[in-house]
């Protein structure tokens, strides 16, 4: 198990020998000890990325793509062992980990194919005197700060397009779940990635170590997935260097169930949208907004399913996260909510919280405004379509929304009216490597995945050719 820093193709201890512990959230026991980087280590990682940039940018697109393709194959071959490692450090059920491995690997396959499709254009100026040439070039060294909830996929979604575009990078994985990213470095090295293209810095002192990198004039791109609060701070730091920035931040996803919805589809979709990754996802359904004629039956069916053995469960990532979820549920109860299932912290080891369904929830409760990041489904009601859309948009966030209706007229009205970067119609999962992932408002800017994903790592250059 890799547990050191990965800089310039070499595994090394932190400069000062410091380490930190990674816990197994199911037991609270120490799983591994990992190098805790210093500011000097962060600088060394950026030095390596800068040194490798020119040669990597000149590498043939096909060669860059083939490295990603081989890495995709290696991840697929080692899916079982990677899933076991992910479950051990993050806590999600093994079935969820395997699903993430497949999803995360697909970003490498997608961008392996995109590497050879970085195109410019050629045109004649309106007056005929000049030829207009545009070309795409790699933006340069990148800093990637990834979250704990999807230890592989949030890395491959950034690393894949950077490699395809010809950018080098420094990656800082979350200190709660660094092991999967370190294993990914081993895989990319085996796949033939040159030294210095990928550098991984693990640290508990994220702000202290990352800020000097962000403010270094040699860095040209910053990408972050995490909370809006942290994202705002990083955007401020990036302004000094006028960095190219992409941010995938918090969410408060509405899940709309209209009067004509197929209830079976809606409940199944709700389980996917709420319980994927135990609700520890920015795309998780956060507010269930259900037509008043269906609310009682929908709530009953959802509670029965959430409480059944059909829904895999596991611990939340740490005690702090479990306690926050418990606080939000207690606050909702204090504002009059009724608990249909769950709602109490269980006894025993690990950071577990049961799947929970709340009805009669007040908009004064914190769950209306705050991201839950846990297996809790608060249910609110509406009476007409305009009210539902207004309720859905009543948040500073705008990442994703879900809507269930059998009317395509209503579906069009709804997805055009929602202030979100993504919308799922009659489906509880929207994430797909072939589609652009990203949000509006306080959920960030920039897109990952799809044709748009590689553009975040490219600069457009225009050349005027006089005749």
C-alpha positions in Angstrom: 0.0 0.0 0.0 1.5 3.3 -1.1 1.7 5.8 1.7 4.3 8.4 0.6 4.4 11.5 -1.4 4.7 11.0 -5.2 6.9 13.7 -6.7 8.8 13.6 -10.0 8.1 9.9 -10.4 9.6 9.0 -7.0 8.0 7.9 -3.8 9.4 9.8 -0.9 8.7 10.7 2.7 7.6 14.2 3.8 10.5 16.6 4.0 10.2 16.7 7.8 9.3 13.1 8.2 5.7 14.0 9.4 2.8 11.6 9.0 -0.9 11.4 9.7 -3.3 8.6 10.3 -6.1 7.4 8.1 -9.1 5.8 9.9 -11.5 3.0 8.9 -14.9 4.8 9.5 -16.6 1.4 10.1 -14.5 0.8 13.2 -12.7 4.0 14.1 -9.4 2.1 13.9 -6.2 3.3 12.2 -6.1 1.9 8.7 -2.8 3.4 7.5 -0.2 6.1 8.2 0.5 8.5 5.3 3.2 11.2 4.7 2.1 14.7 5.8 3.6 17.1 3.3 5.2 20.4 4.2 5.2 23.7 2.2 8.6 22.7 0.8 7.1 19.4 -0.4 4.3 21.3 -2.1 6.9 23.5 -3.9 8.9 20.4 -4.9 5.8 18.9 -6.5 5.1 22.1 -8.5 8.8 22.2 -9.5 8.4 18.7 -10.9 5.2 19.6 -12.8 6.8 22.8 -14.3 9.9 20.9 -15.3 7.9 18.2 -17.1 5.4 20.6 -18.8 7.2 21.4 -22.1 8.1 17.8 -23.0 4.6 16.6 -22.0 2.9 19.3 -24.1 4.9 18.1 -27.1 4.0 14.5 -26.6 1.8 13.2 -29.4 -1.9 13.2 -28.6 -2.2 9.5 -29.5 0.6 8.7 -27.1 -1.2 10.6 -24.3 -4.4 8.8 -25.1 -2.8 5.4 -25.1 -1.5 6.0 -21.6 -5.1 6.7 -20.4 -6.4 3.7 -22.2 -3.8 1.4 -20.5 -4.6 3.0 -17.2 -8.3 2.3 -17.8 -7.6 -1.3 -18.5 -5.4 -1.6 -15.3 -8.1 0.0 -13.1 -10.7 -2.4 -14.6 -8.4 -5.4 -13.9 -7.8 -4.4 -10.3 -11.4 -3.3 -9.6 -11.9 -5.7 -6.7 -8.8 -4.7 -4.7 -9.4 -1.0 -5.4 -13.0 -1.3 -4.2 -11.9 -3.0 -1.0 -9.4 -0.3 -0.3 -12.0 2.4 -1.0 -14.5 0.9 1.3 -11.9 0.6 4.0 -10.9 4.2 3.9 -14.2 5.9 3.0 -16.9 3.6 4.4 -19.2 3.2 1.4 -20.7 -0.3 0.8 -18.5 -2.5 -1.4 -21.2 -2.5 -4.2 -20.9 1.3 -4.2 -17.1 1.2 -4.4 -17.2 -1.2 -7.3 -19.7 1.2 -9.1 -17.3 4.1 -8.5 -14.3 2.2 -9.8 -16.2 1.5 -13.1 -17.5 5.1 -13.3 -14.1 6.6 -12.5 -12.2 4.4 -14.9 -14.6 5.4 -17.7 -13.2 9.0 -17.5 -9.9 7.6 -18.6 -11.4 5.7 -21.5 -13.5 8.8 -22.5 -10.5 11.2 -22.5 -8.2 8.7 -24.1 -10.5 9.1 -27.1 -10.7 12.9 -26.7 -7.0 13.4 -26.8 -6.9 13.0 -30.5 -9.9 15.3 -31.1 -8.4 18.6 -29.9 -9.2 20.7 -33.0 -8.7 24.3 -34.1 -10.2 26.0 -37.2 -9.2 28.0 -40.3 -11.2 30.8 -41.7 -11.0 33.8 -44.1 -11.4 37.2 -42.6 -14.5 39.2 -43.8 -12.3 41.5 -45.9 -10.3 38.6 -47.4 -7.0 40.1 -46.4 -6.2 37.7 -43.5 -6.4 34.1 -42.8 -7.7 33.4 -39.3 -6.1 30.4 -37.5 -7.2 29.2 -34.1 -5.5 26.4 -32.2 -5.8 24.8 -28.8 -2.8 24.4 -26.5 -2.5 23.0 -22.9 -3.0 25.6 -20.2 0.0 24.4 -18.3 0.7 23.1 -14.8 -2.5 22.5 -12.8 -3.4 22.1 -9.1 -6.2 19.6 -8.4 -7.8 19.5 -5.0 -10.1 16.5 -4.7 -12.7 15.5 -2.1 -13.1 12.5 0.2 -16.5 11.2 -1.0 -15.4 9.8 -4.4 -11.7 9.0 -3.9 -11.1 7.7 -7.4 -13.7 9.3 -9.7 -13.2 12.9 -8.5 -9.5 12.3 -9.4 -9.9 10.6 -12.8 -12.5 13.3 -13.8 -9.7 15.9 -13.5 -6.6 13.9 -14.3 -8.1 12.3 -17.4 -8.6 15.6 -19.4 -5.4 17.1 -18.1 -3.4 14.2 -19.4 -5.3 14.2 -22.7 -4.8 18.0 -23.1 -1.0 17.8 -22.3 -1.0 19.4 -18.9 1.1 18.4 -15.9 -0.4 18.5 -12.4 -0.1 18.5 -8.7 -3.0 16.5 -7.0 -3.9 17.0 -3.4 -6.4 14.3 -2.3 -8.5 14.6 0.8 -6.7 13.6 4.0 -9.6 11.4 5.0 -9.3 9.2 1.9 -5.8 9.5 0.3 -5.0 5.8 -0.3 -7.1 5.3 -3.5 -5.4 8.3 -5.2 -1.9 6.9 -4.2 -2.9 3.6 -5.8 -4.0 5.5 -8.9 -0.5 7.0 -9.1 1.0 3.5 -9.2 -1.4 2.5 -12.0 -0.6 5.6 -14.1 3.1 5.0 -13.7 2.7 1.4 -14.8 0.7 2.7 -17.8 3.7 4.7 -18.9 3.0 8.2 -17.6 6.3 10.1 -17.6 7.9 11.3 -14.4 6.6 14.7 -13.2 3.4 14.8 -15.2 1.4 13.6 -12.1 2.6 14.6 -8.6 0.6 13.7 -5.4 0.9 15.6 -2.2 -0.9 14.3 0.9 -1.3 16.6 3.9 -3.5 17.5 6.8 -2.4 21.2 6.5 -4.3 21.8 3.2 -4.4 25.6 3.4 -0.9 26.0 4.5 0.6 23.8 1.8 -1.7 24.7 -1.1 -1.8 28.4 -0.8 1.9 28.9 -1.8 1.3 26.7 -4.8 -1.8 28.7 -5.8 0.1 32.0 -5.5 3.1 30.7 -7.4 3.1 32.5 -10.9 4.1 29.2 -12.6 0.8 27.6 -11.8 -1.8 28.2 -14.6 -4.9 26.2 -13.5 -6.8 25.4 -10.3 -9.6 22.9 -10.1 -11.4 22.1 -6.8 -14.3 19.9 -5.8 -15.6 20.5 -2.3 -17.6 22.9 -0.2 -18.7 26.3 -1.4 -17.1 27.9 1.6 -13.7 26.6 0.8 -14.2 27.2 -2.9 -14.8 30.9 -2.3 -11.5 31.2 -0.4 -9.6 29.4 -3.2 -11.2 31.6 -5.9 -9.9 34.7 -4.0 -6.4 33.2 -3.8 -6.4 32.3 -7.5 -7.2 35.9 -8.4 -3.6 37.0 -7.8 -2.3 34.8 -10.6 -5.4 35.2 -12.8 -5.6 31.4 -12.9 -7.9 29.4 -15.1 -10.3 28.1 -12.5 -13.0 25.4 -12.3 -15.1 24.8 -9.2 -17.5 22.0 -8.4 -19.0 23.1 -5.1 -21.9 22.4 -2.8 -25.4 21.3 -3.7 -29.0 21.4 -2.4 -30.7 19.2 -5.0 -34.4 19.3 -5.2 -36.3 16.1 -6.1 -39.6 16.9 -7.6 -42.5 14.5 -7.8 -45.4 15.8 -9.8 -49.0 14.6 -9.6 -48.8 12.5 -12.8 -45.5 10.8 -11.8 -45.2 7.0 -11.9 -44.8 6.4 -8.2 -42.8 3.2 -8.6 -40.3 5.0 -10.8 -40.2 8.0 -8.5 -39.5 5.9 -5.4 -36.8 3.9 -7.2 -35.3 7.1 -8.5 -35.4 8.6 -5.0 -33.4 5.7 -3.6 -30.7 6.2 -6.2 -30.7 10.0 -5.8 -30.6 9.9 -2.0 -28.7 6.7 -1.1 -26.0 6.6 -3.7 -22.8 7.0 -1.7 -24.9 7.0 1.5 -26.1 10.5 0.6 -22.5 11.8 0.9 -22.6 13.3 -2.6 -23.1 16.9 -3.9 -25.6 15.4 -6.3 -27.6 13.7 -3.6 -31.3 14.6 -3.4 -31.5 17.0 -0.5 -35.1 18.3 -0.6 -38.0 16.0 -1.7 -40.7 18.3 -3.1 -43.8 16.2 -3.7 -47.2 17.1 -5.0 -49.7 17.1 -2.1 -51.9 14.4 -3.7 -49.0 11.9 -3.7 -47.0 13.0 -0.6 -48.5 10.5 1.9 -48.1 7.5 -0.4 -44.7 8.5 -1.7 -43.4 9.0 1.9 -44.7 5.7 3.0 -43.2 3.8 0.1 -39.9 5.6 0.4 -39.7 4.9 4.2 -40.4 1.2 3.7 -37.7 0.9 1.0 -35.1 3.0 2.9 -35.6 0.7 6.0 -35.4 -2.5 4.0 -32.4 -4.7 3.4 -32.6 -3.8 -0.3 -30.7 -0.5 0.4 -27.0 -1.1 1.2 -25.7 1.0 4.1 -22.4 1.7 5.8 -20.8 4.3 8.0 -20.4 8.0 7.3 -16.8 9.1 6.7 -16.1 10.5 10.2 -17.7 11.3 13.5 -17.9 15.0 12.6 -20.0 14.2 9.5 -22.3 11.8 11.5 -22.8 14.4 14.2 -23.8 17.1 11.6 -26.4 14.8 10.1 -27.8 14.0 13.6 -27.9 17.8 14.3 -29.9 18.5 11.1 -32.4 15.7 11.9 -32.8 16.9 15.5 -33.3 20.5 14.3 -36.0 19.3 11.8 -37.8 17.4 14.7 -37.7 20.5 16.8 -39.4 22.3 14.0 -42.2 19.8 13.9 -41.0 17.1 11.5 -42.3 13.5 11.9 -39.8 10.6 11.6 -41.1 7.7 9.5 -37.9 5.7 9.8 -34.5 6.1 11.3 -33.7 9.4 13.0 -31.4 8.3 15.9 -27.7 7.6 16.1 -27.2 3.8 16.8 -25.0 2.5 19.5 -21.7 0.7 18.7 -18.5 1.4 16.9 -18.2 3.3 13.7 -19.8 6.4 12.3 -23.2 5.0 11.3 -26.4 6.8 10.8 -29.6 5.0 9.7 -31.5 5.8 6.5 -34.1 8.4 7.6 -37.3 9.8 6.2 -38.9 13.0 7.6 -42.4 14.3 6.8 -44.2 17.5 7.9 -40.9 19.3 7.5 -40.9 23.1 7.9 -38.9 25.4 5.6 -37.6 26.9 8.8 -35.6 23.7 9.5 -32.0 23.7 8.5 -32.5 20.9 6.1 -34.3 23.3 3.7 -31.1 25.4 3.3 -28.2 23.2 4.2 -26.6 20.3 2.4 -27.2 17.2 4.5 -24.5 14.8 3.1 -26.1 11.8 4.7 -28.9 9.3 4.3 -31.8 11.6 5.3 -34.8 12.4 3.1 -36.9 15.4 4.2 -40.2 15.7 2.4 -42.0 18.9 1.5 -45.2 19.4 -0.4 -46.5 21.7 -3.2 -49.8 22.3 -5.0 -48.9 23.5 -8.5 -46.1 23.4 -11.0 -45.0 27.1 -10.6 -44.8 26.6 -6.8 -42.7 23.5 -7.3 -40.2 25.2 -9.5 -40.0 28.2 -7.2 -39.4 25.9 -4.2 -36.7 24.1 -6.2 -34.9 27.3 -7.0 -35.2 28.7 -3.5 -31.5 28.1 -2.7 -28.2 29.6 -3.3 -27.0 26.4 -4.9 -27.7 25.2 -8.4 -25.9 21.9 -9.1 -28.5 19.3 -10.0 -32.3 18.7 -9.8 -34.5 15.7 -10.4 -38.0 15.7 -11.6 -40.5 12.9 -12.1 -43.5 13.4 -14.5 -45.1 11.4 -17.3 -45.8 14.7 -19.3 -43.2 15.8 -21.7 -44.8 19.2 -21.8 -44.3 19.5 -18.0 -40.8 18.1 -18.3 -39.7 20.8 -20.7 -41.3 23.5 -18.6 -39.5 22.2 -15.5 -36.0 21.6 -16.9 -36.1 25.0 -18.6 -37.2 26.7 -15.4 -34.8 25.1 -13.0 -31.7 27.1 -12.1 -29.3 24.1 -12.1 -26.4 23.0 -14.2 -27.9 19.5 -14.6 -31.4 18.0 -14.5 -32.5 14.4 -14.3 -35.9 13.7 -15.8 -37.4 10.4 -14.5 -34.0 9.2 -13.4 -32.1 9.4 -10.1 -28.5 9.5 -11.4 -27.3 12.0 -14.0 -23.5 11.7 -13.7 -21.9 10.3 -16.9 -18.4 10.7 -18.3 -19.8 11.5 -21.7 -21.8 14.5 -20.3 -20.7 17.8 -18.8 -20.9 17.8 -15.0 -21.2 21.2 -13.2 -23.4 23.7 -11.6 -24.6 27.3 -11.4 -24.8 29.9 -8.7 -23.0 28.9 -5.5 -22.5 25.4 -6.9 -19.5 26.6 -9.0 -18.5 27.0 -12.6 -16.7 25.0 -15.3 -17.6 21.6 -16.5 -16.0 18.1 -16.1 -16.7 15.3 -18.5 -18.2 15.3 -22.0 -16.8 17.3 -24.9 -16.7 20.3 -22.6 -14.4 18.7 -20.0 -11.2 18.9 -21.9 -11.7 22.6 -22.7 -11.0 23.4 -19.0 -7.4 22.4 -19.7 -6.9 24.2 -23.0 -6.1 27.7 -24.0 -7.4 29.1 -27.4 -4.7 30.9 -29.4 -5.6 33.0 -32.5 -3.1 33.6 -35.3 -3.7 36.2 -38.0 -1.9 35.3 -41.3 -1.7 38.3 -43.6 -1.6 37.6 -47.3 
